[in-house]
Amino acid sequence: MKLQVENNAPPKWPRTTKFVVSACAATVAEIVTFPLDLTKTRLQIQGEAALCKHAAGGRSHTAYRGMLRTAVGIVREEGPLKLWQGATPAIYRHIVYSGVRMVAYEQLRDSVLGRNEDTSFPFWKAVVGGMAAGALGQFMASPTDLVKVQMQMEGRRRLEGKPPRVHGVYHAFLKILSEGGVRGLWAGWVPNVQRAALVNLGDLTTYDTVKHFILRNTSLEDNSLCHALASTCSGLVAAIMGTPADVVKTRIMNQPRDGCGRGLLYKSSTDCLIQSVKGEGLKSLYKGFLPTWMRMAPWSMTFWLTFEQIRRVMGISSF
């Protein structure tokens, strides 16, 4: 399968401009879908209480509840505004993450990996470009993702009678730096980057492939309907491929740490994976899949529609 590149495209715009466009589109998508991300994170943490009790020699029963009950519980127990707790670092994260990954993918696609002489773009190059761009973007944005995860769990900690760990974005960054140094800001970066590579294989590669497949093989033009269809496919594939790594990433980032910044529950992403499967079964790797998918679908659609429309308004060539 090959991606066709349209002829007579408008002239290339500076990478800085494309970064800003990507960041704006990602901010809109993040604000609209953030409550689903918070719900997903809470679902993924369920089960860790049992691990903590087991490590202490006790027993614990975790009350599992689904996506809707979790969301309703957050509203009832903590207040409706808590559905956006952690939204600020999430927006910071996407300014860095989406800006870098989108610019990197286009640069890899158009210059580094290169187009063929017949102006086509092989599918395997789209795969390489998508995974590399996602990994790079997430590595650079990992500190903001760490802060976001910790802030998302603060409401639950207060309800459990535990003292708050952080009091805001700035305090969270300072606390992480004081406990683990600069390296502490990249705690959990390995599963984070692994997840981003898989998600972008599903998102960037799928969107680019499906969009150009539609343009080549149907009568649809490069318009909002085409973008919506391609983004729907990309959101589903991204959720399927990225959820297991997302569960591991969330648990590693949320775990308590000792005075040296070392995790108290998991030694590594592999250890987290093994403990999760041993203690809760393979299904634990897809905890939060439904809200992940339900978030990725509207997130992907909101992002790509906004992204393409801003590019069109500004005179930048279609993605």
C-alpha positions, 0 to 999 in steps of 0.5 A: 500500500502506498500513500499518494502525495498530491501535486501542485501543493502549496509551498512549504511553511516553516516548521515553527508554524507547523508546530504552533498549528499542531499545538493549537489543534492538540489543545482543543482536542485535549480540553474536549476529551480530558474527562475520559482520560482522567477516568481511564487513568483511575481505572488503570490504577485499580488493583494496585491497592491489592498489591500494596496490601499483599506486599505488607502481608495483608489482604485487600479487596478492590472494588472495581467499577466500570467507566461510567460508574467511575466517572459518576463517582468522581463527580459525586465524590469530588465534584464535576470540575475534578473531571479536569484535574490535571488538565493543565499539565496535559495541555503542556504535554500536548503542546510539546508532544503533538508539536514535536511528533507532527513536525517530526513525522512530516520532516521524516516523510518528506525529507529524511525517508524521502518520496519515491520518484513517482511521488508515492510514499511506501507504507513501511516508511509511514510505519517507521516515520510514525513510530519514530516521531511518536517516540521522540515527541513523547520522550521530550514531553515525558516530564509533563506526562508524569506530572499529569498522572500524579495530579489526576490521582490527587482527588482519590488520595484525599478521599482515601484519607491520604495527604496530598502529594502535590498542590499544583503543576509548579509544586509537582515539578519541584517535588519530583526534582527534589526526590529524584533529581532531573532523572526523576522527571523521566520516571516511566519514560521507557513504557511512555515512549513504547506506548507513544511509538505504538499509538502513533503507529496507530494514529499517524500511520493509520490516518495518513494511510487511510486518508490517501487510500480514500482519496485514491480509491473513492470519489471523496475529496480532501475535505472534512468527511474524508478527514473524519473517516480517516481519524475514526480509523486511526483512533481505534487502531491507536487504542488497540495498540497503545492500551497495554503500554499505557497501563504499564506507564500509568502504574509506574508513574503513579507508584510511590517512591523512596528517598532516592526516587526509586519506585516501591512497587515496580523495579521496571516496566517489565516487572510492572507488566509481570506483576500486573499479569500475575496478580490480575490476569492478562485482562489487566493490560486492557483496563481502561480500554473503553474510555481509552478508545472512547477518548481517542476516537473523539480526540483523534477526530477533533485533533485532525479536523482542527489541524487540517482546517487550521492548515487550510485557513493558513494556506499550509498544504493538507497533511 
